[in-house]
Amino acid sequence: MQGFLLVLNLWLQRKSKNGVVIGRAPSTGKNMQDRGDFSLTGLRELHQLSLLPSGDFNALYAAYLEVGRSLLELSIGIVSCIKDGDYEVLAVQPGDGGISPGDHFPLGDTYCSTVMSKQGSVALHHVGELEEMRSHPVYVGMQLESYIAVPLYVQGEIFGTLNFSDPSPRREAFSIEEMEFLELMGKSLSQTLEPVSYTHLTLPTNREV
């Protein structure tokens, strides 16, 4: 609960700083009611996530991915761990898409490499429109058109990412509310992971990467 209150306080500070309140939106994108509904629903979901026990990481990851996929309307969700150029899948939904927990990939072969290079959130609503991304291994191999991700921090350093994607492009760019919601989700999950050592968060493996 304390983690949720910290996240809620951060959200309110952002709204005050940006001069934006629930139900108030820029002139483009989703209408006022849609944005207000999304913000309120997002806060309710964050509150529910904050009540989950922190010991079962598999259940925790699953809950965050389910909420993110539902609210962002994207079919694929992944929690990753990134270390020394290696990208490890800690959790993924759905579980029958050819990617499994424990899978490893070179960081450069993933969209999340942009999160690491930017050291922040990334949102791409139509990857195929970006000429520099059309030759990316993920786009060539999986044709993922929509992608949004935030870094997860443990002990002050980027531990991995919380990311969502879809083979279909979005009709419009991700909204400010959607970006803020995912960033708050990332902060909430990071705060839950913070007390646990790095080695306890990664999956055991017996294979060479």
BALOBA-1460 file (C-alpha; in Angstrom, 3 decimals):
// residues 209
<rec num="1" residu="m" x="0.000" y="0.000" z="0.000"/>
<rec num="2" residu="q" x="2.850" y="2.410" z="0.771"/>
<rec num="3" residu="g" x="4.213" y="1.917" z="-2.740"/>
<rec num="4" residu="f" x="0.831" y="2.802" z="-4.239"/>
<rec num="5" residu="l" x="0.619" y="5.982" z="-2.176"/>
<rec num="6" residu="l" x="4.039" y="7.038" z="-3.424"/>
<rec num="7" residu="v" x="2.992" y="6.347" z="-7.010"/>
<rec num="8" residu="l" x="-0.309" y="8.186" z="-6.525"/>
<rec num="9" residu="n" x="1.509" y="11.186" z="-5.073"/>
<rec num="10" residu="l" x="3.851" y="11.234" z="-8.067"/>
<rec num="11" residu="w" x="0.880" y="11.087" z="-10.442"/>
<rec num="12" residu="l" x="-0.835" y="14.007" z="-8.701"/>
<rec num="13" residu="q" x="2.370" y="16.033" z="-8.787"/>
<rec num="14" residu="r" x="2.646" y="15.448" z="-12.534"/>
<rec num="15" residu="k" x="-0.931" y="16.527" z="-13.090"/>
<rec num="16" residu="s" x="-0.367" y="19.693" z="-11.079"/>
<rec num="17" residu="k" x="2.925" y="20.458" z="-12.815"/>
<rec num="18" residu="n" x="1.501" y="19.918" z="-16.279"/>
<rec num="19" residu="g" x="-1.688" y="21.810" z="-15.527"/>
<rec num="20" residu="v" x="-3.734" y="18.721" z="-16.370"/>
<rec num="21" residu="v" x="-6.470" y="17.199" z="-14.242"/>
<rec num="22" residu="i" x="-8.576" y="14.076" z="-14.653"/>
<rec num="23" residu="g" x="-11.048" y="14.603" z="-17.467"/>
<rec num="24" residu="r" x="-8.991" y="17.433" z="-19.012"/>
<rec num="25" residu="a" x="-7.095" y="16.715" z="-22.230"/>
<rec num="26" residu="p" x="-5.198" y="18.342" z="-25.074"/>
<rec num="27" residu="s" x="-7.259" y="19.182" z="-28.134"/>
<rec num="28" residu="t" x="-6.028" y="16.174" z="-30.131"/>
<rec num="29" residu="g" x="-6.414" y="12.435" z="-29.560"/>
<rec num="30" residu="k" x="-8.996" y="10.832" z="-27.315"/>
<rec num="31" residu="n" x="-11.851" y="12.998" z="-26.128"/>
<rec num="32" residu="m" x="-12.169" y="14.381" z="-22.621"/>
<rec num="33" residu="q" x="-14.421" y="11.634" z="-21.277"/>
<rec num="34" residu="d" x="-12.242" y="8.835" z="-22.680"/>
<rec num="35" residu="r" x="-9.110" y="10.309" z="-21.125"/>
<rec num="36" residu="g" x="-10.795" y="10.811" z="-17.770"/>
<rec num="37" residu="d" x="-12.154" y="7.259" z="-17.782"/>
<rec num="38" residu="f" x="-8.735" y="5.847" z="-18.657"/>
<rec num="39" residu="s" x="-6.977" y="7.787" z="-15.894"/>
<rec num="40" residu="l" x="-9.477" y="6.705" z="-13.249"/>
<rec num="41" residu="t" x="-9.432" y="3.085" z="-14.399"/>
<rec num="42" residu="g" x="-5.646" y="3.123" z="-14.396"/>
<rec num="43" residu="l" x="-5.497" y="4.387" z="-10.821"/>
<rec num="44" residu="r" x="-7.960" y="1.723" z="-9.680"/>
<rec num="45" residu="e" x="-5.897" y="-0.991" z="-11.339"/>
<rec num="46" residu="l" x="-2.678" y="0.348" z="-9.812"/>
<rec num="47" residu="h" x="-4.320" y="0.256" z="-6.401"/>
<rec num="48" residu="q" x="-5.344" y="-3.376" z="-6.900"/>
<rec num="49" residu="l" x="-1.822" y="-4.279" z="-8.009"/>
<rec num="50" residu="s" x="-0.389" y="-2.627" z="-4.895"/>
<rec num="51" residu="l" x="-2.423" y="-4.999" z="-2.711"/>
<rec num="52" residu="l" x="-0.863" y="-8.152" z="-4.202"/>
<rec num="53" residu="p" x="1.638" y="-10.088" z="-2.065"/>
<rec num="54" residu="s" x="5.184" y="-9.356" z="-3.152"/>
<rec num="55" residu="g" x="6.688" y="-12.793" z="-2.568"/>
<rec num="56" residu="d" x="5.312" y="-14.601" z="-5.624"/>
<rec num="57" residu="f" x="7.001" y="-12.882" z="-8.537"/>
<rec num="58" residu="n" x="5.404" y="-15.100" z="-11.183"/>
<rec num="59" residu="a" x="1.933" y="-14.111" z="-9.988"/>
<rec num="60" residu="l" x="3.008" y="-10.481" z="-9.665"/>
<rec num="61" residu="y" x="4.395" y="-10.330" z="-13.203"/>
<rec num="62" residu="a" x="1.275" y="-12.050" z="-14.547"/>
<rec num="63" residu="a" x="-1.005" y="-9.506" z="-12.869"/>
<rec num="64" residu="y" x="0.929" y="-6.512" z="-14.207"/>
<rec num="65" residu="l" x="1.001" y="-7.961" z="-17.713"/>
<rec num="66" residu="e" x="-2.703" y="-8.753" z="-17.678"/>
<rec num="67" residu="v" x="-3.614" y="-5.230" z="-16.583"/>
<rec num="68" residu="g" x="-1.287" y="-3.609" z="-19.101"/>
<rec num="69" residu="r" x="-2.486" y="-5.709" z="-22.021"/>
<rec num="70" residu="s" x="-6.099" y="-4.982" z="-21.175"/>
<rec num="71" residu="l" x="-5.869" y="-1.216" z="-20.664"/>
<rec num="72" residu="l" x="-3.424" y="-0.546" z="-23.495"/>
<rec num="73" residu="e" x="-5.235" y="-2.976" z="-25.806"/>
<rec num="74" residu="l" x="-1.992" y="-4.663" z="-26.875"/>
<rec num="75" residu="s" x="-1.748" y="-8.435" z="-27.217"/>
<rec num="76" residu="i" x="1.798" y="-9.120" z="-25.975"/>
<rec num="77" residu="g" x="3.290" y="-8.223" z="-22.611"/>
<rec num="78" residu="i" x="6.804" y="-8.958" z="-21.334"/>
<rec num="79" residu="v" x="8.783" y="-8.354" z="-18.167"/>
<rec num="80" residu="s" x="12.475" y="-8.516" z="-19.005"/>
<rec num="81" residu="c" x="15.822" y="-8.479" z="-17.254"/>
<rec num="82" residu="i" x="18.718" y="-6.785" z="-19.075"/>
<rec num="83" residu="k" x="22.344" y="-7.274" z="-18.131"/>
<rec num="84" residu="d" x="25.576" y="-6.921" z="-20.081"/>
<rec num="85" residu="g" x="23.831" y="-6.811" z="-23.435"/>
<rec num="86" residu="d" x="21.674" y="-9.852" z="-22.663"/>
<rec num="87" residu="y" x="17.882" y="-9.688" z="-22.694"/>
<rec num="88" residu="e" x="16.162" y="-12.320" z="-20.547"/>
<rec num="89" residu="v" x="12.414" y="-12.911" z="-20.574"/>
<rec num="90" residu="l" x="11.179" y="-13.169" z="-16.979"/>
<rec num="91" residu="a" x="7.470" y="-13.319" z="-17.844"/>
<rec num="92" residu="v" x="5.400" y="-13.153" z="-21.007"/>
<rec num="93" residu="q" x="1.745" y="-13.135" z="-22.004"/>
<rec num="94" residu="p" x="0.317" y="-14.913" z="-23.857"/>
<rec num="95" residu="g" x="2.335" y="-18.018" z="-23.083"/>
<rec num="96" residu="d" x="1.870" y="-19.703" z="-26.449"/>
<rec num="97" residu="g" x="3.429" y="-17.107" z="-28.732"/>
<rec num="98" residu="g" x="6.812" y="-18.738" z="-29.245"/>
<rec num="99" residu="i" x="8.534" y="-16.784" z="-26.448"/>
<rec num="100" residu="s" x="8.890" y="-18.303" z="-22.975"/>
<rec num="101" residu="p" x="10.223" y="-17.247" z="-19.573"/>
<rec num="102" residu="g" x="13.936" y="-17.988" z="-19.471"/>
<rec num="103" residu="d" x="14.511" y="-17.205" z="-23.144"/>
<rec num="104" residu="h" x="17.559" y="-15.063" z="-23.881"/>
<rec num="105" residu="f" x="18.170" y="-12.697" z="-26.786"/>
<rec num="106" residu="p" x="20.896" y="-10.211" z="-27.684"/>
<rec num="107" residu="l" x="19.678" y="-6.846" z="-26.448"/>
<rec num="108" residu="g" x="20.308" y="-5.304" z="-29.859"/>
<rec num="109" residu="d" x="17.800" y="-7.716" z="-31.405"/>
<rec num="110" residu="t" x="14.974" y="-6.338" z="-29.261"/>
<rec num="111" residu="y" x="12.989" y="-3.104" z="-29.332"/>
<rec num="112" residu="c" x="14.001" y="-2.654" z="-25.704"/>
<rec num="113" residu="s" x="17.474" y="-1.649" z="-26.843"/>
<rec num="114" residu="t" x="15.883" y="1.753" z="-27.540"/>
<rec num="115" residu="v" x="14.791" y="1.961" z="-23.894"/>
<rec num="116" residu="m" x="18.374" y="1.366" z="-22.785"/>
<rec num="117" residu="s" x="19.861" y="3.860" z="-25.238"/>
<rec num="118" residu="k" x="17.275" y="6.479" z="-24.295"/>
<rec num="119" residu="q" x="17.352" y="5.567" z="-20.582"/>
<rec num="120" residu="g" x="13.615" y="6.140" z="-20.523"/>
<rec num="121" residu="s" x="10.199" y="5.335" z="-21.902"/>
<rec num="122" residu="v" x="9.631" y="4.508" z="-25.572"/>
<rec num="123" residu="a" x="6.331" y="4.488" z="-27.481"/>
<rec num="124" residu="l" x="5.986" y="3.516" z="-31.144"/>
<rec num="125" residu="h" x="2.450" y="3.341" z="-32.501"/>
<rec num="126" residu="h" x="3.360" y="2.323" z="-36.087"/>
<rec num="127" residu="v" x="6.882" y="0.933" z="-36.381"/>
<rec num="128" residu="g" x="6.566" y="0.331" z="-40.127"/>
<rec num="129" residu="e" x="6.275" y="4.073" z="-40.726"/>
<rec num="130" residu="l" x="9.797" y="4.576" z="-39.374"/>
<rec num="131" residu="e" x="12.338" y="3.855" z="-42.087"/>
<rec num="132" residu="e" x="15.152" y="3.285" z="-39.606"/>
<rec num="133" residu="m" x="13.097" y="0.571" z="-37.837"/>
<rec num="134" residu="r" x="12.061" y="-1.490" z="-40.864"/>
<rec num="135" residu="s" x="15.324" y="-3.441" z="-40.825"/>
<rec num="136" residu="h" x="15.196" y="-4.076" z="-37.070"/>
<rec num="137" residu="p" x="15.370" y="-7.837" z="-36.272"/>
<rec num="138" residu="v" x="12.077" y="-7.739" z="-34.351"/>
<rec num="139" residu="y" x="10.256" y="-6.007" z="-37.175"/>
<rec num="140" residu="v" x="11.751" y="-8.315" z="-39.807"/>
<rec num="141" residu="g" x="11.054" y="-11.462" z="-37.806"/>
<rec num="142" residu="m" x="7.777" y="-10.708" z="-36.034"/>
<rec num="143" residu="q" x="6.319" y="-7.626" z="-37.732"/>
<rec num="144" residu="l" x="5.459" y="-6.018" z="-34.404"/>
<rec num="145" residu="e" x="3.944" y="-2.657" z="-35.299"/>
<rec num="146" residu="s" x="2.977" y="-1.228" z="-31.895"/>
<rec num="147" residu="y" x="5.378" y="-1.043" z="-28.962"/>
<rec num="148" residu="i" x="5.462" y="0.783" z="-25.643"/>
<rec num="149" residu="a" x="7.929" y="0.189" z="-22.810"/>
<rec num="150" residu="v" x="9.315" y="1.632" z="-19.603"/>
<rec num="151" residu="p" x="12.496" y="0.791" z="-17.698"/>
<rec num="152" residu="l" x="12.364" y="-1.028" z="-14.377"/>
<rec num="153" residu="y" x="14.812" y="0.184" z="-11.748"/>
<rec num="154" residu="v" x="16.362" y="-1.860" z="-8.947"/>
<rec num="155" residu="q" x="18.864" y="-0.247" z="-6.578"/>
<rec num="156" residu="g" x="19.049" y="2.852" z="-8.750"/>
<rec num="157" residu="e" x="19.971" y="1.054" z="-11.972"/>
<rec num="158" residu="i" x="17.911" y="-0.199" z="-14.891"/>
<rec num="159" residu="f" x="17.084" y="-3.824" z="-14.146"/>
<rec num="160" residu="g" x="14.939" y="-4.512" z="-17.210"/>
<rec num="161" residu="t" x="11.723" y="-3.391" z="-18.870"/>
<rec num="162" residu="l" x="7.962" y="-3.673" z="-18.705"/>
<rec num="163" residu="n" x="6.848" y="-3.660" z="-22.323"/>
<rec num="164" residu="f" x="3.783" y="-4.293" z="-24.463"/>
<rec num="165" residu="s" x="3.465" y="-4.781" z="-28.208"/>
<rec num="166" residu="d" x="1.141" y="-5.888" z="-30.976"/>
<rec num="167" residu="p" x="1.384" y="-6.979" z="-34.628"/>
<rec num="168" residu="s" x="-1.212" y="-4.345" z="-35.543"/>
<rec num="169" residu="p" x="-0.394" y="-0.631" z="-35.734"/>
<rec num="170" residu="r" x="-2.463" y="1.781" z="-33.681"/>
<rec num="171" residu="r" x="-4.651" y="4.312" z="-35.432"/>
<rec num="172" residu="e" x="-3.124" y="7.107" z="-33.364"/>
<rec num="173" residu="a" x="-0.112" y="7.709" z="-31.170"/>
<rec num="174" residu="f" x="-0.132" y="6.638" z="-27.532"/>
<rec num="175" residu="s" x="-1.793" y="9.298" z="-25.403"/>
<rec num="176" residu="i" x="-0.213" y="11.191" z="-22.532"/>
<rec num="177" residu="e" x="-2.496" y="9.271" z="-20.157"/>
<rec num="178" residu="e" x="-1.371" y="5.915" z="-21.531"/>
<rec num="179" residu="m" x="2.292" y="6.875" z="-21.222"/>
<rec num="180" residu="e" x="1.821" y="8.131" z="-17.680"/>
<rec num="181" residu="f" x="-0.111" y="5.012" z="-16.724"/>
<rec num="182" residu="l" x="2.641" y="2.691" z="-17.952"/>
<rec num="183" residu="e" x="5.344" y="4.795" z="-16.318"/>
<rec num="184" residu="l" x="3.482" y="4.572" z="-13.014"/>
<rec num="185" residu="m" x="3.068" y="0.824" z="-13.497"/>
<rec num="186" residu="g" x="6.812" y="0.590" z="-13.999"/>
<rec num="187" residu="k" x="7.522" y="2.601" z="-10.858"/>
<rec num="188" residu="s" x="5.055" y="0.487" z="-8.877"/>
<rec num="189" residu="l" x="6.633" y="-2.776" z="-10.032"/>
<rec num="190" residu="s" x="10.136" y="-1.398" z="-9.452"/>
<rec num="191" residu="q" x="9.255" y="-0.489" z="-5.871"/>
<rec num="192" residu="t" x="8.026" y="-4.034" z="-5.302"/>
<rec num="193" residu="l" x="11.250" y="-5.498" z="-6.690"/>
<rec num="194" residu="e" x="13.546" y="-3.034" z="-4.912"/>
<rec num="195" residu="p" x="13.933" y="-4.893" z="-1.582"/>
<rec num="196" residu="v" x="14.946" y="-8.124" z="-3.338"/>
<rec num="197" residu="s" x="18.490" y="-8.835" z="-4.467"/>
<rec num="198" residu="y" x="19.233" y="-8.854" z="-8.203"/>
<rec num="199" residu="t" x="20.151" y="-12.538" z="-8.291"/>
<rec num="200" residu="h" x="16.822" y="-13.551" z="-6.752"/>
<rec num="201" residu="l" x="14.910" y="-11.783" z="-9.519"/>
<rec num="202" residu="t" x="16.541" y="-13.516" z="-12.478"/>
<rec num="203" residu="l" x="15.541" y="-16.978" z="-13.600"/>
<rec num="204" residu="p" x="17.918" y="-19.900" z="-13.007"/>
<rec num="205" residu="t" x="19.348" y="-21.423" z="-16.186"/>
<rec num="206" residu="n" x="21.607" y="-24.326" z="-16.981"/>
<rec num="207" residu="r" x="22.369" y="-23.362" z="-20.545"/>
<rec num="208" residu="e" x="24.997" y="-21.151" z="-22.099"/>
<rec num="209" residu="v" x="23.747" y="-17.876" z="-23.543"/>
